[in-house]
Amino acid sequence: MMFALSTALGTPATAHPHIFIDTQLEISFNAGGEAEGVRITWTYDDLTSLQFITDRGMDEDFDGKLIASETAALSGFDMHWDDGYPGDTFVLNGTAPVQLSGPLDWTAAYADAKITTSHFRRLIPPVALGSDPLVIQVYDPSLYSGYYIVGEPKVTGRPDCNAEIQRPDMKAANEKLDAAIAALPGDVENEFPALGAIFAEGVRVTCAAHS
């Protein structure tokens, strides 16, 4: 859960999401054919959007629109992260973790009673795809926020690459979560195992081999 929203909405521990975020991913390649970054777009659910807008005193006439100064104030509200916060985006090259930069070039908008933001994160260093795929996963380890990939993932910079959405086995994931919660000591309150990864949705990127 990012700092700004945890401050605005509170952070009671839960085994199921309280915030629902539709997510779109765009993977970009550089001139050398290496994966260099990913643009991440988040659209918050109606209730979360309304609560944040209301708490900030925005859209006081409830017409679903913001004036220019409000839109400017909205920009970056979810980009000020606590130290160590991974941005709920995780990248693997095969099984090897790939480091990501912090959020760059962010945007924000409010339409149809929903907040939509986007940001870009660089891969450090850029990744030359070989036999191993590049996998971008979106999840909150604590399960406070639920991320759901919508639309077709995009690839820019290489026409020979394919991006495929991966969904979790929900039945197996729920069984693992239930078993982990059942194993907690009875005197532990509001603490749940960090098993968000088993619910992760993601995008698997593969490219044609370069000679």
MIKEMAR-348624 format. One line per 4 residues: number of its first residue (from 1); for each residue x, y, z of N, C-alpha, C. Coordinates in pm, 1 decimal. Atoms other than C-alpha are relative to their C-alpha. Example, Ala and Ser with C-alpha at 12.3 -4.5 7.8 and 13.67 -1.06 7.14 Angstrom:
<recs>
1> 89.0:-119.0:0.0:1230.0:-450.0:780.0:90.0:120.0:0.0  -82.0:-119.0:-6.0:1367.0:-106.0:714.0:-77.0:109.0:73.0
</recs>
This chain:
<recs>
1> 84.5:-119.8:0.0:0.0:0.0:0.0:87.3:123.9:0.0  -84.0:-117.7:7.9:155.1:332.2:-104.6:-28.7:95.5:113.7  7.7:-86.0:-117.5:220.1:594.1:160.8:-118.7:94.4:-5.3  104.6:-103.2:7.1:-22.5:858.3:33.8:-136.8:-57.5:27.0
5> 132.0:58.2:-20.5:-321.2:626.8:26.0:-14.4:-57.9:138.9  9.6:53.9:-135.6:-238.5:459.5:355.4:-27.2:111.6:99.0  26.5:-114.6:-86.0:-238.5:804.7:512.1:-144.2:45.6:-13.5  134.6:-51.5:24.3:-566.6:904.2:351.0:-107.9:-97.8:41.6
9> 107.0:97.5:-15.5:-756.1:581.0:390.4:16.3:-90.1:121.4  -24.0:89.1:-112.2:-601.6:405.4:688.9:51.1:-133.3:-48.7  -60.4:125.8:43.1:-431.5:66.2:689.2:-35.0:-116.0:92.2  32.5:119.2:-76.8:-625.0:-198.7:881.6:43.1:-123.6:-75.7
13> -44.8:122.2:66.7:-471.2:-537.5:805.9:-120.1:-82.5:-43.1  110.7:78.4:51.6:-686.3:-764.5:599.0:52.5:-112.3:-85.0  -39.8:111.0:86.0:-673.2:-1094.3:414.0:-56.8:16.6:-139.6  58.9:-24.1:130.4:-868.6:-949.9:122.7:14.0:147.8:-33.3
17> -22.7:-139.7:36.4:-824.6:-627.2:-74.5:-109.6:94.0:48.1  91.5:-108.9:-30.8:-983.7:-305.1:43.6:-0.7:101.9:-113.8  -13.6:-91.4:112.4:-864.7:-109.8:-261.3:16.8:-83.7:-125.7  -2.5:77.5:123.6:-916.8:-233.7:-616.2:54.0:89.4:-111.8
21> -71.7:-82.8:96.6:-686.4:-109.2:-891.1:13.3:-73.3:-132.6  -19.0:52.1:135.3:-721.8:-181.8:-1261.2:135.3:48.5:-50.9  -138.9:-28.8:36.2:-372.2:-195.0:-1407.5:24.4:-28.9:-147.2  -43.8:19.0:137.9:-235.5:-150.4:-1757.5:152.2:12.3:-5.4
25> -145.2:2.0:9.6:123.9:-222.0:-1857.1:44.6:22.9:-144.3  -62.6:-21.9:130.3:335.2:-99.3:-2146.7:150.5:-17.5:15.6  -141.9:30.8:-9.8:683.7:-247.3:-2188.4:71.2:63.6:-117.8  -70.8:-69.0:108.0:931.6:-39.5:-2387.0:140.4:-56.3:-16.6
29> -133.0:47.6:36.4:1248.7:-146.8:-2566.1:81.3:115.5:-57.7  -86.3:-105.7:53.1:1548.4:73.4:-2652.1:47.2:-34.3:-141.2  -45.6:18.4:137.4:1723.4:109.5:-2988.4:84.5:-124.9:-17.0  -80.0:121.7:5.5:1947.6:-185.5:-2902.4:-79.8:-126.8:19.1
33> 85.4:116.4:-14.9:1650.9:-415.1:-2855.4:-12.6:-51.1:141.9  8.5:41.3:-140.1:1676.7:-430.5:-2475.3:-127.8:56.6:63.6  111.5:-51.1:-79.0:1377.2:-399.8:-2243.9:54.0:104.7:95.9  -58.2:-108.3:-78.6:1436.3:-64.4:-2079.1:-92.6:55.0:107.9
37> 88.5:-53.9:-101.4:1125.7:14.3:-1879.5:-144.3:-42.4:-19.4  142.3:33.7:5.6:757.2:-24.7:-1809.3:-81.0:119.5:49.1  95.7:-102.0:-44.1:478.8:232.4:-1794.7:-118.5:-71.9:63.4  102.7:63.9:-81.1:223.9:141.5:-1530.3:-114.7:99.2:19.8
41> 117.8:-85.5:-16.6:-127.4:284.5:-1529.5:-94.1:-64.2:101.1  90.3:47.5:-105.1:-350.2:251.6:-1223.3:-131.5:77.6:-7.0  130.7:-62.8:-13.6:-724.7:320.8:-1217.7:-64.4:-52.0:127.5  53.6:37.0:-131.2:-865.6:322.8:-864.6:-151.3:-19.9:-6.4
45> 143.4:26.2:-3.6:-1208.8:189.0:-782.7:-77.3:125.8:41.9  84.0:-117.5:-25.1:-1501.0:432.0:-742.5:5.0:47.5:144.3  6.2:-38.7:-140.3:-1512.0:424.2:-363.2:131.0:62.1:46.7  -130.4:-54.8:-37.5:-1139.2:478.4:-315.0:19.8:137.3:-62.0
49> -13.9:-128.7:68.5:-1141.7:756.9:-572.7:-84.6:107.1:68.5  90.3:-95.6:-63.6:-1442.8:926.5:-411.2:51.5:41.5:137.0  -46.9:-32.8:-134.5:-1296.4:903.9:-62.5:120.8:92.0:-5.8  -117.6:-84.8:7.8:-965.7:1052.5:-168.5:-36.8:139.9:-48.3
53> 40.7:-130.4:52.3:-1124.8:1330.7:-373.0:-73.3:80.3:106.9  76.6:-67.9:-104.4:-1364.3:1413.6:-87.4:89.7:45.9:113.3  -90.4:-36.1:-109.4:-1092.9:1407.5:179.5:88.3:118.3:-36.0  -83.2:-111.9:44.7:-891.1:1653.6:-30.6:-81.8:124.6:-33.8
57> 84.0:-115.5:28.3:-1188.6:1885.8:-76.0:-10.1:33.0:-146.8  8.3:-20.1:144.1:-1194.1:1838.2:-452.8:-139.4:-35.0:-50.5  128.7:27.6:64.4:-1494.8:1824.9:-687.3:-116.0:25.5:95.9  101.1:-30.9:-101.0:-1712.0:1999.9:-431.9:-140.4:10.2:-58.2
61> 133.1:-4.5:60.4:-1996.6:2035.7:-682.2:-43.8:-136.8:-51.6  33.1:139.3:34.0:-1987.7:1657.6:-745.8:-41.6:-16.8:-146.6  31.5:17.1:142.0:-1994.9:1697.4:-1122.8:94.5:-99.9:-67.2  -91.6:99.2:54.4:-1719.9:1436.5:-1166.2:116.7:58.9:-76.1
65> -109.3:-67.2:70.2:-1473.2:1693.9:-1297.0:81.5:81.8:98.9  -87.9:-82.3:-81.8:-1177.0:1875.4:-1149.6:39.2:124.4:-77.4  -53.3:-119.2:64.0:-1067.5:2229.5:-1219.7:150.7:-17.7:-14.7  -141.4:15.9:33.3:-712.2:2283.6:-1344.1:88.5:-7.6:124.2
69> -83.4:-0.5:-120.0:-566.9:2359.3:-1001.0:-15.4:-130.0:78.6  21.6:126.7:-68.9:-723.8:2044.3:-853.6:72.3:-113.9:-71.7  -71.6:102.3:75.9:-585.7:1827.9:-1132.9:149.0:9.9:25.7  -142.3:-18.7:-28.2:-241.4:1978.1:-1074.2:34.7:-50.9:138.9
73> -25.3:46.7:-136.6:-269.1:1904.8:-701.8:-10.0:-151.4:10.2  16.3:144.7:-1.9:-376.0:1548.5:-775.7:124.5:-70.8:-53.0  -114.6:63.7:64.8:-68.9:1476.0:-988.2:107.0:-37.4:102.1  -106.8:47.6:-88.9:180.9:1263.7:-796.8:-45.2:-37.4:139.1
77> 43.8:26.8:-136.9:-40.3:1201.6:-493.9:37.9:-139.9:47.2  -33.9:137.8:-37.3:43.1:828.7:-502.2:142.5:-37.6:-39.5  -137.9:25.0:42.7:406.2:867.2:-608.5:102.7:27.4:109.2  -92.9:-29.4:-109.3:557.7:966.6:-274.7:6.7:-121.7:92.0
81> -3.0:131.3:-60.9:663.4:627.9:-149.3:92.4:-5.9:120.6  -89.2:27.7:-112.5:808.5:511.6:180.2:126.5:-68.3:-50.3  -123.5:69.0:34.2:1168.0:390.8:169.2:-23.7:-150.9:-3.8  12.9:144.6:11.4:1178.2:33.5:47.3:-128.9:-46.8:-62.4
85> 125.5:40.3:63.5:827.9:37.3:-100.3:26.8:-34.1:-146.0  -35.4:41.3:136.0:855.0:-159.0:-428.2:-94.9:51.3:-107.6  95.9:-46.6:99.3:561.6:12.2:-597.2:-96.3:-106.0:-45.2  90.4:111.6:30.9:373.8:-318.1:-601.4:16.5:-49.4:-143.8
89> -36.2:52.2:131.8:544.7:-397.7:-933.8:132.2:-74.0:13.7  -117.3:85.7:-15.0:797.9:-679.6:-956.5:33.4:-59.4:-136.1  -41.8:47.3:131.3:1001.5:-784.4:-1259.6:101.6:-111.8:15.5  -92.0:113.3:2.7:1176.8:-1114.1:-1327.1:47.9:-21.4:-142.7
93> -52.6:48.3:126.8:1406.4:-1213.9:-1612.0:25.8:-148.9:19.2  -1.5:140.8:-39.9:1339.7:-1584.7:-1599.0:-39.4:-7.1:145.9  24.2:2.1:-144.3:1369.5:-1637.2:-1223.2:81.0:105.7:73.3  -88.1:-99.3:-63.0:1617.9:-1353.8:-1160.7:-72.1:133.1:16.2
97> 65.2:-129.9:-18.8:1475.7:-1035.6:-1004.3:73.6:110.1:-75.1  -54.1:-115.5:70.1:1527.4:-714.8:-1201.9:-30.3:124.2:82.6  19.7:-121.9:-77.8:1578.9:-386.7:-1018.8:-75.7:104.1:-82.1  76.7:-106.2:63.4:1341.3:-100.9:-1095.4:34.6:134.5:61.5
101> -14.3:-134.9:-52.4:1388.0:272.8:-1063.8:-125.1:38.6:77.5  120.5:-57.0:-59.6:1149.6:481.0:-860.5:-90.0:54.3:-109.6  94.3:-48.4:100.6:848.4:635.1:-1034.9:50.0:126.3:-69.4  -42.1:-113.6:81.0:921.1:880.1:-1317.9:-115.9:43.1:-89.8
105> 91.4:-49.8:102.8:716.5:1097.6:-1553.7:-144.6:-38.2:30.1  134.1:43.3:-39.5:390.8:1052.9:-1364.3:-109.0:96.6:-49.1  117.0:-77.2:42.4:44.3:1171.0:-1463.9:-115.9:-34.1:92.4  121.4:27.6:-77.3:-296.8:1191.9:-1297.5:-119.2:63.7:-68.8
109> 123.6:-53.0:57.4:-654.3:1241.8:-1415.2:-117.2:-52.9:81.2  122.4:41.0:-68.6:-1007.6:1216.2:-1279.3:-114.3:7.2:-99.4  110.1:4.4:95.5:-1290.1:1104.3:-1503.7:-89.5:-117.6:33.7  97.0:106.6:-28.1:-1605.9:895.8:-1468.5:7.6:-46.1:144.6
113> -4.3:23.5:-144.7:-1568.0:923.7:-1089.1:114.6:-92.0:41.1  -114.8:83.0:-34.6:-1234.7:739.0:-1096.3:130.3:76.8:-22.6  -133.9:-56.5:14.9:-876.1:848.6:-1043.8:85.0:-97.6:-80.9  -94.4:79.4:77.4:-628.0:723.9:-1302.9:135.8:68.9:3.8
117> -135.3:-53.8:0.4:-254.5:772.2:-1262.6:90.5:-93.2:-79.1  -98.6:84.5:65.9:45.9:649.2:-1454.5:138.8:46.3:38.8  -139.3:-32.4:-26.0:420.2:637.8:-1403.3:88.9:-96.2:-77.1  -96.6:81.1:73.2:729.1:500.8:-1574.6:109.9:-44.6:94.4
121> -110.4:51.7:-81.5:992.8:278.7:-1414.0:102.1:-65.7:-91.2  -107.9:55.1:81.3:1327.4:195.6:-1570.5:47.0:-133.9:56.5  -66.1:122.5:-41.9:1481.5:-149.5:-1560.8:148.1:30.3:17.8  -139.2:-30.9:-31.9:1826.1:-133.5:-1400.1:79.2:-129.9:18.7
125> -17.9:-65.5:129.3:2010.1:-230.1:-1610.9:-104.7:-49.8:-98.5  90.2:53.9:102.6:1812.0:-277.5:-1934.2:28.1:-148.1:-22.0  -9.8:145.2:11.9:1746.9:-643.9:-2011.4:-4.0:-41.8:-146.3  -1.0:59.9:132.8:1846.7:-820.6:-2331.7:-69.5:-135.2:10.3
129> 76.1:123.8:-13.2:1584.3:-1090.4:-2368.0:61.8:-110.8:-84.4  -47.8:117.4:68.6:1716.5:-1433.6:-2456.9:-104.9:-108.5:7.2  95.5:110.1:-11.2:1557.1:-1768.8:-2390.8:-95.5:18.9:117.2  86.6:-23.4:-116.2:1416.7:-1645.7:-2059.2:-96.7:114.1:-27.1
133> 95.8:-109.5:18.5:1098.4:-1436.4:-2064.1:21.7:109.7:102.7  8.2:-108.6:-97.1:1055.6:-1103.8:-1893.5:-140.6:-4.9:58.2  130.2:9.7:-65.7:774.3:-1127.0:-1638.2:-18.6:120.4:90.8  34.2:-113.9:-85.3:614.5:-817.3:-1485.3:-122.7:-39.1:80.5
137> 110.7:37.4:-87.5:395.5:-894.9:-1184.0:-46.7:121.9:78.2  56.8:-109.6:-77.5:161.4:-657.5:-1003.4:-76.8:-59.1:118.3  69.4:48.2:-119.1:59.7:-730.2:-645.7:48.0:74.4:123.5  -32.7:-54.1:-131.7:55.5:-598.9:-290.8:27.2:-118.9:91.4
141> -30.1:114.5:-86.3:235.4:-846.4:-61.5:-96.5:-14.2:116.7  89.1:4.0:-115.8:-4.7:-752.5:220.6:-145.1:-28.3:-37.2  135.9:20.9:49.9:-317.0:-798.4:3.7:-96.5:113.1:35.4  90.0:-111.8:-29.1:-450.8:-460.8:118.1:-57.6:56.2:-129.8
145> 43.2:-46.1:131.0:-465.5:-350.0:-245.0:-2.7:-117.7:-96.2  8.9:103.2:102.2:-578.8:-575.8:-527.1:23.3:61.3:-137.1  -33.5:-50.7:133.5:-429.0:-521.2:-872.7:-49.9:-98.2:-105.4  61.8:84.4:101.6:-607.5:-651.6:-1181.7:33.7:55.4:-138.5
149> -42.2:-45.2:131.8:-461.5:-630.5:-1531.8:-120.3:6.0:-93.6  109.8:-20.3:94.1:-707.8:-490.6:-1784.6:57.7:42.9:-135.0  -45.5:-36.8:132.4:-680.9:-435.0:-2156.8:117.2:-86.6:-45.4  -113.1:74.3:54.0:-406.0:-572.2:-2377.5:130.4:69.2:38.2
153> -129.5:-62.0:-27.2:-50.1:-514.8:-2255.5:65.8:44.4:-129.7  -63.3:-56.0:119.3:152.3:-304.1:-2497.8:150.8:-22.2:2.2  -145.0:8.0:17.2:504.1:-346.7:-2630.7:39.1:106.0:-101.8  -46.6:-102.6:93.1:684.9:-51.1:-2791.6:150.0:-17.0:-21.7
157> -142.6:5.7:31.8:1021.8:-50.1:-2967.9:45.7:-127.5:-66.5  -34.4:125.5:66.8:1021.5:-409.9:-3093.7:-126.7:-68.6:-50.5  120.4:63.6:54.8:761.6:-558.5:-3329.4:0.7:-151.9:12.3  -11.1:146.2:-4.5:888.7:-914.3:-3273.1:-21.1:-56.0:139.6
161> 21.4:44.6:-138.6:790.3:-933.6:-2905.4:-149.6:-18.0:26.8  138.9:31.6:-34.6:471.7:-1076.5:-2757.6:-18.6:12.2:150.5  31.5:-15.9:-142.7:311.2:-988.3:-2424.0:-128.5:-74.0:31.0  113.8:85.7:-34.0:76.0:-1240.2:-2265.4:-36.3:17.3:147.4
165> 45.6:-15.4:-138.3:-133.2:-1186.8:-1952.2:0.3:-135.0:70.4  2.0:119.8:-83.2:-88.5:-1442.0:-1674.4:-89.6:24.8:120.7  90.4:-10.4:-114.4:-359.6:-1500.2:-1412.4:34.0:-109.0:101.6  -27.6:101.5:-101.8:-321.8:-1684.6:-1081.5:-107.5:-107.6:4.1
169> 97.1:105.8:-30.0:-492.4:-2010.9:-992.5:-67.9:41.3:130.9  63.5:-58.2:-117.7:-741.3:-1850.1:-753.1:-36.8:-105.9:103.9  36.7:104.6:-95.3:-858.3:-2176.6:-598.9:122.4:-41.9:82.1  -121.6:40.1:-70.1:-502.7:-2283.3:-512.9:51.6:113.0:89.0
173> -48.2:-113.1:-78.9:-410.3:-1933.0:-394.0:-82.4:18.4:126.3  85.9:-15.1:-117.5:-710.3:-1909.1:-162.1:22.4:-112.6:100.6  -28.2:111.3:-90.4:-635.0:-2252.5:-19.6:129.4:23.9:77.3  -126.8:-30.0:-67.8:-276.5:-2148.0:58.5:-18.0:110.7:102.6
177> 22.9:-110.3:-92.6:-394.1:-1824.9:217.9:-77.9:-47.7:121.9  79.9:49.9:-111.6:-657.4:-1999.4:430.6:84.1:-85.7:93.5  -85.4:86.1:-82.6:-401.1:-2253.8:548.3:99.3:83.4:80.6  -96.0:-85.0:-70.7:-151.1:-1980.6:638.6:-66.0:76.3:113.3
181> 71.7:-71.8:-105.1:-410.9:-1784.0:834.0:-37.0:-94.7:113.6  37.5:97.8:-102.6:-528.2:-2096.4:1015.8:118.7:-37.6:87.0  -119.9:38.4:-74.2:-168.6:-2162.4:1122.5:50.8:110.1:91.6  -44.8:-108.9:-85.5:-131.3:-1822.5:1290.6:-37.2:-27.7:145.5
185> 35.1:14.4:-141.7:-119.2:-1820.6:1673.0:-129.8:72.7:31.9  130.2:-56.6:-32.7:-454.1:-1744.3:1829.8:6.1:138.1:59.0  -8.4:-130.8:-63.5:-324.7:-1435.0:2010.7:50.2:108.2:-95.0  -45.4:-98.4:97.2:-210.6:-1262.8:1690.3:-122.1:68.1:-62.2
189> 112.0:-74.6:54.8:-450.6:-987.8:1585.0:46.8:89.5:-114.1  -25.1:-90.5:112.0:-461.8:-800.5:1255.5:135.2:-20.9:-65.9  -123.5:31.9:69.8:-155.2:-975.8:1118.3:-26.9:-118.4:-92.2  21.2:104.8:97.6:-175.1:-1179.5:803.5:129.1:-25.1:-75.6
193> -123.6:31.2:72.1:99.6:-1357.3:612.3:7.3:76.8:-131.1  -19.8:-76.3:123.4:250.4:-1163.4:321.4:2.7:-95.4:-118.4  12.1:98.2:107.2:122.2:-1395.0:51.9:-61.4:60.1:-126.6  57.6:-64.4:116.8:18.1:-1140.3:-205.9:51.8:-55.2:-131.3
197> -60.0:49.7:124.5:252.9:-1296.4:-462.1:-79.4:-115.0:-59.6  72.9:115.2:55.9:33.6:-1605.5:-493.9:-127.0:43.7:-73.0  115.2:-54.6:71.1:-248.5:-1380.3:-616.7:43.1:91.2:-115.7  -53.0:-95.9:96.1:-23.6:-1189.5:-858.3:-51.8:-24.0:-141.5
201> 21.9:2.4:143.4:-141.1:-1107.6:-1206.3:125.7:57.2:-64.5  -122.9:-44.9:62.2:132.0:-1044.7:-1456.8:-5.4:-5.8:-150.7  -15.9:3.2:144.9:252.3:-1008.6:-1812.7:132.7:-68.1:-31.0  -119.2:75.4:42.7:499.0:-1248.0:-1974.5:39.5:46.4:-139.7
205> -46.8:-56.2:126.2:707.5:-1093.9:-2253.0:107.8:-91.7:-58.4  -98.6:79.8:72.9:894.2:-1304.7:-2507.2:27.9:68.6:-133.7  -39.8:-62.0:126.4:1083.6:-1194.1:-2818.5:68.5:-103.7:-88.1  -69.7:87.3:93.9:1219.0:-1359.5:-3130.2:150.4:7.7:25.0
209> -143.8:4.1:-22.8:1582.9:-1467.7:-3102.6:70.3:87.3:-103.2  -81.0:-81.1:91.7:1831.9:-1220.3:-3249.9:120.9:-80.5:-43.2  -118.5:71.6:50.2:2101.3:-1368.4:-3473.0:124.1:83.4:21.7
</recs>
